[in-house]
Amino acid sequence: MQSVTTKAIEALPEIISSKGVLFTFDGFGNSSINLTVRFWVKYNREEKDYLIALNHAIIELKKAYDENDITIPF
């Protein structure tokens, strides 16, 4: 899961690749292991830069997880 997540985020055009991607496991949910993914984005002092990058990250993570049979519990 960590490598799938990291690769999906590293492929985003909005990130600052030299800063890397920080992936950590945070704890356990009722039927999951919770995680945090942090990455740095090219920011031009507009909130939309962050929101666009976050939107793309979520879309790409979902695609990558589906392609690798990683399920998200609800």
N, C-alpha and C positions, 0 to 999 in steps of 0.2 A: 504494500500500500504506500509506503513512504516513497519509494522510487517512482511509482506511477504518478503520485501527487506532485512530487518535485519536478519531474519532467514536463508535466502539463503546465505548471506555472512558469517554468523557465522558457517555454515556447511563446509566452505572451509578448507582443511587441511593446506593451506599455511598461514593462518592468526595467529596472536598472540591473542588468545582469551581473555587473561587477560586485554588487552587494549580496548576491546569493539569495537563497530561499531558506527560511527557518521553519522546520517541521518538528513539532513536539507532540507527544501524547500527553494529555492532561489528566485523564482519570477514566473512571468507568461510569457508564450510564446504565439504565435498566437492562438494555440488550445491545450495548455498544461499547466501544472504546472511543472516548472523545479525543479530538485532536485540534491543534491550532496550526495554521499555516500563515506565516508572515513573509511579505515580500515588499520591496520598495518600488515605487512607481515614479515615472517621469511626471513631475508636478509643476504646473505653470501657474500656481497660485489660484487655481480655480477648483472648487469642490468637485466639479464634474469630472476632472481628470481621475480622481480617486474612485468615483462612482462607476465610471466607464471601465476602469481596470478591474474593479471588484465584480462587475457584471460579467465581463469576459472570463474572469477566473472561475466563477461558478459554472458557467456554461461549459468551459473546457474541462473542468474537473468532472462534471457529470458525464461528459462524453468518454473521458478516459476511464472512469470507473465502470461504465457500461461495457466498454470494449474489453475490460479486464475482469469481468464478473465480480466486481466489488459492489456489494449492496449497501444501501443507506437505510438503516432501520427508521421506522416511523413510530 
